[in-house]
Amino acid sequence: MIQDIYLKTYSEEELQASIKFLKTPEGQSITRKNAKMMGELSTYMMQLGQEMFNDDQTRENFQEKMMAIIAPLIVEKNKNQEKP
């Protein structure tokens, strides 16, 4: 499953470049930091989800912020679909 996602997302050249980078000291450092950061993001997202589940105002604020982000993307997508 994971392999299929990588192959669907990246070209062979991109994967090879990524592997080459990950073998460098910088790539190894970023990998370690990304793992830590993903743990922190996961904790934050669980807390946010719990807050939204328990608090109507937090949920509404989150939905408004997400719509502010998504709305321009939807408009742009619709414009691109209308072009011949």
Secondary structure, DSSP 4 states (H G I P E B T S, - for coil): -HHHHHHHHS-HHHHHHHHHHHTSHHHHHHHHHHHHHHHHHHHHHHHHHHHHHH-HHHHHHHHHHHHHHHHHHHHHHHHHHH--
